[in-house]
Amino acid sequence: MKKNSHETKRNRSEEMLVFIGKAMDSSNDAIGLSDSQSHHVYHNKAFTDLFEYTPDELETLGGGLAIYADPDIAREVFNAIIIGKSWRGETEMISKSGRKFPVNLRADSIKDENGKIIGLIGVHTDITEQKKVEEKLRESEANYKQLFDNSPAGIYQIDYKSGRFLKANDVFCDYAGCSQEEIYSLSPYDILTEESKKLFLERVEKISQGIKVPEIVKFEILNKKISISIFNCTLKIFTMQKVMWLPPMLLHMTSPSARERRNCSGKAKKNIVFWQIT
């Protein structure tokens, strides 16, 4: 009876090991296991695909330390986990063929029910594509900033939820008669004529209700320093939901026609581009 009980437990343990192995092989993350002495003993298929090593090849090279591009980081990680600590962060790895790539690493010790360290585990997520996207985003933001700052047109952004300006270039600040510091304390209502305020409020109400409004609209803007100057502006609206940055799009508005200039005698005509975040 005892023999059968022992065999049953052993069979269950073997089944559990097969189950765990299958689960690890189904993971998209590269998972490596070492014993408590840092000898590499196992890794899943994703690990082989990413690092190109078999477990025996990696152990021959000194174990998991061999896949780190920076030996100092490798020692830092293993020195932490062999005493029961965890290590989390981004680091650069290197494959068998010499390809270097960034990973998000989660490294830990494996302990038994008594707290004794019986193994080490590293979970590696390849973030190469994520880094490429982040780099393109940085380039896009840099291009956008250059266009925003150097545009001959006045450009600004507002947040309709708070009703305040988020950003404005120097050209727009000059049109409105405000400094960069002053513009952030203002809302569009502070620089619009009474008639334009009504139009602005109508558009805000429609936008908040999801009603489509014309992209091109004219507002009259009062210059804060020279109250007799009114800037008759043509503005194009870009509505973007839950976006904290805008792509590098720039719209140059056409100059007023001769007829418009006659109708607006005494009013300065300027081109302004309006970018909106909601």
Steps between C-alpha positions, in 0.01 A plus 500: 500500500779744591678416178191578294453827691860597429464416131177702482670807646794456264268471202315812606828686540610392153166604356531837670848549356369422151211739559733780613734436208215522251375819661845660483546397137170665411622833641614774264751614763846342511521312832823359638561293812820447700570303814592671826866505392415693179550199271266529203270198489201582281340755269186506287459518122462878501838523674661282234342707223616826656851410619574213256660279767416151621510458880827302477665762278409778739618309806833432325547877460439562869122502521264796488782751547600442135188659351553843657658770284626674814689268741446746788122478460526120482684487832256746654202284401647169617643647820149616586304185424744249654432659840123501453441848358322592177629702206277696260600724215605549142838380383680405181555135413709326235418187302727220385541669160599829665172686452437750778147591603313654795290290738278560797641261760328354808745288699426320826610218725287187537445389859358187658233494770767570764636804320815328379622613158484203263528675165505823299268620226525773239211614281614703197261704284647623172411871472679571172181603318383706796828693494465563127152643553627718785783630281260585219278676752795706625590593143141592427478714813827672412374575149170623639676729747717644225197567279302640793774734618620618158173527311420844351138435602368539851433157651352404833341209682219507751337245727123537473453317830698757699439785258865606516778536250740207503759650272552790260787602277659844507313613189162436660608666826597804296159500330323479835730751668605252771825350619559124511452510877175697478335283235480195730277689744257598226217327320371576149220702660759749622612594149179467297250772414148460641366372168784249466446383859144401414621313191774331702256386769263360239783297348616374840147385583464317170841336528423382856182339365688327220343721233723562203586865439663665197878481514545853373370786711574869541547667837585856588778524757577804710862596548548542876758774463336696221129482561408665169670227298282203411645194337257335263620141497421193299543192717502131418397264779670167568312296761689212662363295787731431797814602315774686683700588191420589142665375181705743293215641292506863399231685311590831338187706463448716193530875518179706506357611170486863397125501562550367854761768565254770391229354723736493797636850469712587800535139608835323471481172309717211618525131428459269798490126516295353786579151631259364753529218755177378662 
